[in-house]
Amino acid sequence: MSSPVGTLLSDRYRLDAQVGHGGMSTVYRAFDTVLERQVAIKLMHREMSSDSDQLERFRREARAVAQLNHAHIVGVIDAGEDNETPYIVFEYVEGETLKDRIRRLGRLPVPEAVAYAIEIARALGAAHERQIVHRDVKPQNVLIDEEGTAKVTDFGIARTMTEEGLTADGRVLGTTDYVSPEQALGHEVGPQSDLYSLGIVLFEMLTGDVPFSGENQVAVAMKHVREELPDVQLRRPEVSSALAAVIDRATAKELTDRYSDDTQLIADLEDVLSIETARTGGATGEATSVLRTLPGSARRRLPLRSRVGTPRLIAFMALVAAAVAVILVLALHNTRRGTGPAAALKAPPRLSNVSLARSAAHDYDPYGTGGEHPELTRFAVDRDPSSTWSTENYDAGDLQKAGVGLYIDAKPSVSAKAMRIQTPTKGFDLTVYGAKSGPPKTVPDPGWTELGSAAALKSREPIQLDTASQRFRYYLIWITKLPREAKKVEISEVALFD
């Protein structure tokens, strides 16, 4: 039985109202009569305290969170026992859970969703630095205070990476709507499992719903193991390719494809927040607060008014106006055609980026009549992952012809050894061809030489090219199969490496 409202714990904490209830404990809003402040108290159910494993798990939560002092983690104030019933005292957060916010608003504004993801990731990073894995990251365990700030709570099944025991092999902990594949299978879990769950939370913030549903929790858990995540851009088209790529990587089934640590995920989310702010021209709500905390590398993407205050902006613009004439004169003498690295994609070991012109990408549709968005091809080599080229729309999963594609003009020629494609479209098949001249008008054609291929391509997955030391000017990405339920393929960046 849980203690009723009005109970005074340890002659200090008065239970004022029940605010939450779970299988192991009940949470109350309480009043600290010594320091005269509101607190939150998690009181273990008395019948559970006789279970040594459950009791240790409850005590472990107090120890784990007591090690953490972070702006986005609900802090532990005290812990104790009253009449053989353990309790934990937390700071009291006035507000709502992130789950309640999603239910109330539906899909959150894109910059706000990214800002919350950054705050949650920073909180998890602090826990992971102390070797603590949360293991139950979900919007129900994120509180949004009155100022709009996110705070992670409920480390009830958290575990240090040095602990043994307490969880039998094969037992799944965590909420299956957000559970990582390895956790669903009862395997060892680490920080990357929390990052997967955060990726699912971000998906829900953007779409208003979790990605998988099923008849029971086991069915949902197995979908996390076996099924690809639905395309977030199909559910919400205004989501940028850059943000979709972050979700793809955070929720990759294989650990080797997933973000390896919090810092990588945070850096990409910070870049995405800058991109989204630049696209919309500004930000509101919690996104505004998070923008102030971004590192310089991310802030450089922001509109000027988001980086400086109005008086400083006016003074700066005056200086800019005074310098415009000089800049224009210098530009006349120094303007040249822009080239650069093929894309902001990391080169494989011992290889380097091939420099491409900004006009290097061209659509290729030998079996069509209207082309494949030729006006968008520049976005495939503009080194901006938020912009994309796409094929035309087709029947879901069916191109209805041999293929369509995009070719890269690597003028004058290069013996490329690898290619990377950044894409929000998961799982399409392709073949890479090379041509020394032309390009040839059809596939197949003797002028095209097959160099490599990929089935069910993953974003940024390296495609090895076998040129036999020959140099080719044209490199064709020949798309032969759409993913199931996808109507098109989008490509945000293409890079060649030699």
Secondary structure, 3 states (H helix, E strand, C coil): CCCCCCCEECCCEEEEEEEEECCCEEEEEEEECCCCEEEEEEEECCCCCCCHHHHHHHHHHHHHHHCCCCCCECCEEEEEEECCEEEEEEECCCEEEHHHHHHHHCCCCHHHHHHHHHHHHHHHHHHHHCCEECCCCCHHHEEEECCCCEEECCCCCCEECCCCCCCCCCCCCCCCCCCCHHHHCCCCCCHHHHHHHHHHHHHHHHHCCCCCCCCCHHHHHHHHHHCCCCCHHHHCCCCCHHHHHHHHHHCCCCCCCCCCCHHHHHHHHHHHHHHHHHHHCCCCCHHHHHHCCCCHHHHCCCCHHHHCCHHHHHHHHHHHHHHHHHHHHHHHHHCCCCEEECCCCCCCCCCCECEEECCCEEEECCCCCCCCCHHHHHHHHCCCCCCCEECCCCECCECCCCCEEEEEEEEEEECCCEEEEECCCCCCEEEEEEECCCCCCCCCCCCCEEEEEECCCCCCCCEECCCCCCCEEEEEEEEEECCCCCCCCEECEEEEEC
